């Protein structure tokens, strides 16, 4: 009797942004607000960056503001090197942001303030998650669904899951490993660097990895 495979259910995440009331017009003020703003706000400005239409030259909103509004490119580069998914909690990301800013202020103690209107506004996110009504039980069905689901679904299962599940695990690789018993495929999906691609790039890399896995499986059946 064949084992029943638990289906993968695609879900959609919709984010609604709201103001925290905090803002900064200088690097010192940015650090001050980062130290006390809600974890939801830190999450919004770091982990949810890739849902926004930004240049991939930066990896979070703080780096974007430092580079474009403060015109402190060296600081922007340092902030861009922070990987929020490498920490066990948002507090770890917060501490690293403060550490990087403190180190920069030691070298450049008086960065200028931004021009009027270029303040950094701290936001936080209300996330609504709902099922799309798409369930798959094998890799072929998964590929078909992957091609058509909204970018918000890719974000939820690949990016948001890394914070929700921890340890660099995403919903896709967990299903490949636990339900399909495809450990190598799961490892290959987890190895995709979330900072190197936008959401459509992540979608394409997942597709390529699965197709390559399917091809190797077919070749194995022929031998």
MARLUMMI-437562 format. One record per residue (C-alpha): residue in three letters; x, y, z. Coordinates in pm, 1 decimal. Each point is the difference from the previous one (the first is absolute). Layout:
BEGIN
code: ALA; xx: X; yy: Y; zz: Z .
...
***
This chain:
BEGIN
code: UNK; xx: 0.0; yy: 0.0; zz: 0.0 .
code: UNK; xx: 144.9; yy: 332.7; zz: -110.3 .
code: UNK; xx: 55.8; yy: 267.6; zz: 262.7 .
code: UNK; xx: -231.6; yy: 298.8; zz: -26.3 .
code: UNK; xx: 193.3; yy: 316.6; zz: -84.0 .
code: UNK; xx: -102.6; yy: 306.8; zz: 193.0 .
code: UNK; xx: -82.4; yy: 266.8; zz: -261.1 .
code: UNK; xx: 174.4; yy: 333.9; zz: -19.0 .
code: UNK; xx: -248.9; yy: 284.0; zz: 31.7 .
code: UNK; xx: 97.8; yy: 332.1; zz: -154.0 .
code: UNK; xx: -89.7; yy: 302.6; zz: 208.6 .
code: UNK; xx: 3.0; yy: 369.7; zz: -69.6 .
code: UNK; xx: 134.5; yy: 277.9; zz: 220.7 .
code: UNK; xx: -136.0; yy: 353.4; zz: -26.0 .
code: UNK; xx: 180.4; yy: 268.1; zz: 199.0 .
code: UNK; xx: -157.7; yy: 320.9; zz: 123.8 .
code: UNK; xx: 245.8; yy: 264.8; zz: 117.3 .
code: UNK; xx: -69.5; yy: 242.1; zz: 281.2 .
code: UNK; xx: 204.5; yy: 277.8; zz: 157.4 .
code: UNK; xx: 166.2; yy: -45.8; zz: 337.4 .
code: UNK; xx: 30.0; yy: 376.9; zz: 44.3 .
code: UNK; xx: 379.3; yy: -25.6; zz: 6.5 .
code: UNK; xx: 222.8; yy: 181.6; zz: -246.7 .
code: UNK; xx: 365.0; yy: 98.5; zz: -40.2 .
code: UNK; xx: 181.4; yy: 277.7; zz: -182.2 .
code: UNK; xx: 350.2; yy: -102.0; zz: 106.5 .
code: UNK; xx: 201.6; yy: -314.1; zz: 59.9 .
code: UNK; xx: 7.1; yy: 51.0; zz: 376.3 .
code: UNK; xx: -376.1; yy: 43.0; zz: 7.3 .
code: UNK; xx: -39.2; yy: -310.7; zz: -218.4 .
code: UNK; xx: 199.6; yy: -202.9; zz: 252.3 .
code: UNK; xx: -204.0; yy: 141.1; zz: 289.1 .
code: UNK; xx: -331.3; yy: -103.0; zz: -155.7 .
code: UNK; xx: 130.8; yy: -340.9; zz: -110.9 .
code: UNK; xx: 89.2; yy: -72.0; zz: 362.9 .
code: UNK; xx: -356.9; yy: 46.2; zz: 124.0 .
code: UNK; xx: -236.8; yy: -52.6; zz: -294.4 .
code: UNK; xx: -211.9; yy: -316.1; zz: -12.5 .
code: UNK; xx: 137.5; yy: -326.9; zz: -131.4 .
code: UNK; xx: -274.5; yy: 10.4; zz: -263.9 .
code: UNK; xx: 156.6; yy: 318.6; zz: -134.7 .
code: UNK; xx: 349.8; yy: -152.7; zz: -16.5 .
code: UNK; xx: -155.5; yy: -298.4; zz: -178.6 .
code: UNK; xx: -175.7; yy: 230.2; zz: -246.1 .
code: UNK; xx: 313.8; yy: 191.8; zz: -92.3 .
code: UNK; xx: 230.3; yy: -303.1; zz: -28.5 .
code: UNK; xx: -172.5; yy: -333.8; zz: -62.7 .
code: UNK; xx: -277.3; yy: 144.4; zz: -215.7 .
code: UNK; xx: 232.1; yy: 207.7; zz: -215.9 .
code: UNK; xx: -20.0; yy: -239.0; zz: -292.9 .
code: UNK; xx: -373.2; yy: 47.4; zz: -37.3 .
code: UNK; xx: 65.4; yy: 360.7; zz: -85.3 .
code: UNK; xx: 105.7; yy: 146.3; zz: -330.7 .
code: UNK; xx: 357.2; yy: 95.8; zz: 86.5 .
code: UNK; xx: 333.3; yy: -37.3; zz: -167.6 .
code: UNK; xx: 177.6; yy: -320.0; zz: 100.5 .
code: UNK; xx: 304.9; yy: 214.9; zz: 67.3 .
code: UNK; xx: -134.7; yy: 12.1; zz: 356.4 .
code: UNK; xx: -152.7; yy: -267.2; zz: 221.1 .
code: UNK; xx: -205.3; yy: 200.5; zz: 251.2 .
code: UNK; xx: -172.8; yy: 336.2; zz: 35.6 .
code: UNK; xx: 264.2; yy: 134.4; zz: 240.0 .
code: UNK; xx: 274.6; yy: -60.3; zz: -255.7 .
code: UNK; xx: -217.3; yy: 153.2; zz: -272.0 .
code: UNK; xx: -49.9; yy: 316.7; zz: 204.6 .
code: UNK; xx: 365.0; yy: 20.9; zz: 102.4 .
code: UNK; xx: 113.6; yy: -26.0; zz: -359.6 .
code: UNK; xx: -261.3; yy: 212.4; zz: -174.6 .
code: UNK; xx: -105.6; yy: 261.9; zz: 257.8 .
code: UNK; xx: 300.0; yy: 26.7; zz: 233.6 .
code: UNK; xx: 236.8; yy: -61.5; zz: -292.2 .
code: UNK; xx: 216.7; yy: -212.9; zz: 227.5 .
code: UNK; xx: 80.8; yy: -275.9; zz: -249.6 .
code: UNK; xx: 253.3; yy: -175.3; zz: 222.8 .
code: UNK; xx: -257.5; yy: -27.9; zz: 276.9 .
code: UNK; xx: -261.0; yy: -122.9; zz: -246.0 .
code: UNK; xx: 236.0; yy: -276.9; zz: -104.9 .
code: UNK; xx: 61.3; yy: -105.3; zz: 360.3 .
code: UNK; xx: -372.0; yy: -2.1; zz: 77.2 .
code: UNK; xx: -65.5; yy: -199.4; zz: -316.9 .
code: UNK; xx: 229.7; yy: -273.5; zz: 127.2 .
code: UNK; xx: -235.6; yy: -71.9; zz: 290.5 .
code: UNK; xx: -194.5; yy: -321.1; zz: -57.4 .
code: UNK; xx: -314.6; yy: 10.4; zz: 218.4 .
code: UNK; xx: -65.3; yy: -366.8; zz: -72.1 .
code: UNK; xx: 323.3; yy: -100.8; zz: 170.8 .
code: UNK; xx: -126.0; yy: 106.0; zz: 342.9 .
code: UNK; xx: -224.5; yy: -204.7; zz: 226.7 .
code: UNK; xx: -222.2; yy: 298.5; zz: 72.7 .
code: UNK; xx: -68.4; yy: 356.4; zz: -107.6 .
code: UNK; xx: 186.6; yy: 121.2; zz: 308.0 .
code: UNK; xx: 316.7; yy: -141.5; zz: -155.4 .
code: UNK; xx: -58.8; yy: 205.6; zz: -313.1 .
code: UNK; xx: -66.2; yy: 309.8; zz: 209.3 .
code: UNK; xx: 325.8; yy: -44.0; zz: 193.7 .
code: UNK; xx: 199.1; yy: -47.9; zz: -320.4 .
code: UNK; xx: -148.4; yy: 313.7; zz: -156.5 .
code: UNK; xx: 99.9; yy: 199.9; zz: 307.2 .
code: UNK; xx: 347.9; yy: -156.1; zz: 5.7 .
code: UNK; xx: 62.2; yy: 91.7; zz: -364.6 .
code: UNK; xx: -122.1; yy: 356.7; zz: 49.1 .
code: UNK; xx: 210.8; yy: 43.4; zz: 314.8 .
code: UNK; xx: 309.8; yy: -124.5; zz: -181.2 .
code: UNK; xx: -64.5; yy: 243.6; zz: -284.0 .
code: UNK; xx: -49.7; yy: 291.5; zz: 238.2 .
code: UNK; xx: 338.1; yy: -72.8; zz: 157.2 .
code: UNK; xx: 162.6; yy: 67.2; zz: -337.3 .
code: UNK; xx: -236.0; yy: 275.4; zz: -115.3 .
code: UNK; xx: -145.1; yy: 162.5; zz: 314.4 .
code: UNK; xx: -195.2; yy: 276.8; zz: -172.0 .
code: UNK; xx: -185.0; yy: -120.2; zz: -310.7 .
code: UNK; xx: -222.8; yy: 272.1; zz: -137.6 .
code: UNK; xx: -377.2; yy: 9.9; zz: 49.1 .
code: UNK; xx: -220.6; yy: -71.7; zz: -298.0 .
code: UNK; xx: -177.8; yy: 270.5; zz: -194.3 .
code: UNK; xx: -350.0; yy: 95.2; zz: 107.7 .
code: UNK; xx: -247.7; yy: -262.4; zz: -118.9 .
code: UNK; xx: 257.4; yy: -280.9; zz: -17.1 .
code: UNK; xx: -54.0; yy: -122.5; zz: 356.9 .
code: UNK; xx: -12.3; yy: -372.7; zz: 69.5 .
code: UNK; xx: -352.7; yy: -94.0; zz: 107.1 .
code: UNK; xx: -31.0; yy: -312.7; zz: 210.7 .
code: UNK; xx: -283.2; yy: -227.0; zz: -106.4 .
code: UNK; xx: -123.2; yy: -337.5; zz: 113.2 .
code: UNK; xx: -208.8; yy: -261.7; zz: -173.8 .
code: UNK; xx: -329.5; yy: -172.1; zz: 56.2 .
code: UNK; xx: 19.3; yy: -327.3; zz: -194.2 .
code: UNK; xx: -310.3; yy: -181.9; zz: -119.3 .
code: UNK; xx: 49.6; yy: -361.9; zz: -109.7 .
code: UNK; xx: -261.7; yy: -199.3; zz: -186.7 .
code: UNK; xx: -2.8; yy: -324.1; zz: -205.2 .
code: UNK; xx: -7.8; yy: 24.1; zz: -378.5 .
code: UNK; xx: -193.6; yy: -323.3; zz: -42.4 .
code: UNK; xx: 296.8; yy: -163.4; zz: -176.8 .
code: UNK; xx: 122.8; yy: -334.4; zz: 132.2 .
code: UNK; xx: 263.1; yy: -217.9; zz: -164.8 .
code: UNK; xx: 127.5; yy: -349.9; zz: 75.1 .
code: UNK; xx: 297.3; yy: -40.5; zz: -235.6 .
code: UNK; xx: 275.1; yy: 202.3; zz: -167.3 .
code: UNK; xx: -175.6; yy: 33.1; zz: -336.4 .
code: UNK; xx: -308.5; yy: 147.7; zz: 163.4 .
code: UNK; xx: 226.3; yy: 220.8; zz: 210.9 .
code: UNK; xx: 175.0; yy: 138.2; zz: -310.0 .
code: UNK; xx: -331.4; yy: 85.8; zz: -166.8 .
code: UNK; xx: -122.0; yy: 181.4; zz: 310.2 .
code: UNK; xx: 334.8; yy: 175.1; zz: 52.9 .
code: UNK; xx: -23.9; yy: 153.7; zz: -345.8 .
code: UNK; xx: -332.5; yy: 169.0; zz: 70.7 .
code: UNK; xx: -16.7; yy: 95.1; zz: 368.2 .
code: UNK; xx: 31.8; yy: 365.4; zz: 98.5 .
code: UNK; xx: 341.3; yy: 134.1; zz: 113.3 .
code: UNK; xx: -152.6; yy: 46.9; zz: 345.8 .
code: UNK; xx: -33.0; yy: -377.6; zz: 25.7 .
code: UNK; xx: 366.9; yy: -52.8; zz: -91.5 .
code: UNK; xx: 96.3; yy: 258.7; zz: 259.9 .
code: UNK; xx: -207.7; yy: -165.0; zz: 272.1 .
code: UNK; xx: 130.2; yy: -352.7; zz: -60.8 .
code: UNK; xx: 365.3; yy: 84.8; zz: -74.2 .
code: UNK; xx: 86.9; yy: 321.8; zz: 185.6 .
code: UNK; xx: -248.0; yy: 36.1; zz: 286.6 .
code: UNK; xx: 28.9; yy: -369.4; zz: 82.6 .
code: UNK; xx: 370.3; yy: 42.1; zz: 76.9 .
code: UNK; xx: -93.8; yy: 224.0; zz: 290.1 .
code: UNK; xx: -308.3; yy: -199.6; zz: 97.6 .
code: UNK; xx: 176.2; yy: -339.3; zz: -8.1 .
code: UNK; xx: 357.3; yy: 112.5; zz: 74.3 .
code: UNK; xx: 329.0; yy: -170.4; zz: -89.6 .
code: UNK; xx: -21.7; yy: 106.2; zz: -365.2 .
code: UNK; xx: -293.0; yy: -232.7; zz: -66.5 .
code: UNK; xx: -270.6; yy: 94.9; zz: -249.7 .
code: UNK; xx: -340.3; yy: -159.5; zz: -58.0 .
code: UNK; xx: 98.2; yy: -142.7; zz: -339.0 .
code: UNK; xx: 312.2; yy: -183.8; zz: 111.6 .
code: UNK; xx: -171.8; yy: -125.7; zz: 314.2 .
code: UNK; xx: -275.1; yy: -160.3; zz: -210.7 .
code: UNK; xx: 250.5; yy: -151.5; zz: -244.5 .
code: UNK; xx: 186.7; yy: -153.9; zz: 292.2 .
code: UNK; xx: -284.9; yy: -105.1; zz: 231.1 .
code: UNK; xx: -275.1; yy: -94.4; zz: -246.4 .
code: UNK; xx: 186.7; yy: -100.7; zz: -316.5 .
code: UNK; xx: 316.5; yy: -129.4; zz: 170.5 .
code: UNK; xx: 215.7; yy: 192.9; zz: -248.2 .
code: UNK; xx: 282.3; yy: 107.4; zz: 228.8 .
code: UNK; xx: 241.5; yy: 114.2; zz: -271.0 .
code: UNK; xx: -269.0; yy: 206.3; zz: -166.9 .
code: UNK; xx: -85.1; yy: 161.5; zz: 333.4 .
code: UNK; xx: 364.5; yy: 85.8; zz: 61.6 .
code: UNK; xx: 33.6; yy: 153.9; zz: -346.5 .
code: UNK; xx: -305.0; yy: 220.1; zz: 56.6 .
code: UNK; xx: 130.1; yy: 113.8; zz: 338.9 .
code: UNK; xx: 333.4; yy: 89.0; zz: -156.8 .
code: UNK; xx: -158.4; yy: 272.4; zz: -215.9 .
code: UNK; xx: 126.3; yy: 334.8; zz: 129.4 .
code: UNK; xx: -304.3; yy: 221.7; zz: 66.8 .
code: UNK; xx: 213.8; yy: 312.4; zz: -33.1 .
code: UNK; xx: 120.0; yy: -71.7; zz: -353.9 .
code: UNK; xx: -339.2; yy: 2.4; zz: -175.3 .
code: UNK; xx: -336.3; yy: 169.8; zz: 0.7 .
code: UNK; xx: -313.6; yy: -209.1; zz: 51.5 .
code: UNK; xx: -36.6; yy: -87.6; zz: -368.2 .
code: UNK; xx: 366.3; yy: -101.3; zz: -0.3 .
code: UNK; xx: -66.0; yy: -230.2; zz: 295.7 .
code: UNK; xx: -296.1; yy: -150.1; zz: -186.2 .
code: UNK; xx: 219.7; yy: -67.2; zz: -303.3 .
code: UNK; xx: 280.9; yy: -157.9; zz: 203.4 .
code: UNK; xx: -242.7; yy: -231.0; zz: 179.0 .
code: UNK; xx: -145.6; yy: -102.9; zz: -337.2 .
code: UNK; xx: 345.6; yy: -72.7; zz: -142.8 .
code: UNK; xx: 105.1; yy: -206.8; zz: 302.3 .
code: UNK; xx: -319.2; yy: -209.5; zz: -6.7 .
code: UNK; xx: 18.9; yy: -58.5; zz: -376.0 .
code: UNK; xx: 362.5; yy: -109.8; zz: 30.9 .
code: UNK; xx: -96.8; yy: -235.2; zz: 281.8 .
code: UNK; xx: -282.2; yy: -148.8; zz: -206.8 .
code: UNK; xx: 229.3; yy: -46.0; zz: -300.9 .
code: UNK; xx: 260.0; yy: -182.7; zz: 208.5 .
code: UNK; xx: -272.9; yy: -222.6; zz: 141.3 .
code: UNK; xx: -122.0; yy: -87.1; zz: -350.1 .
code: UNK; xx: 354.0; yy: -79.0; zz: -114.6 .
code: UNK; xx: 37.9; yy: -226.4; zz: 300.4 .
code: UNK; xx: -310.3; yy: -193.3; zz: -100.0 .
code: UNK; xx: 138.3; yy: -61.0; zz: -349.7 .
code: UNK; xx: 321.2; yy: -159.9; zz: 126.9 .
***
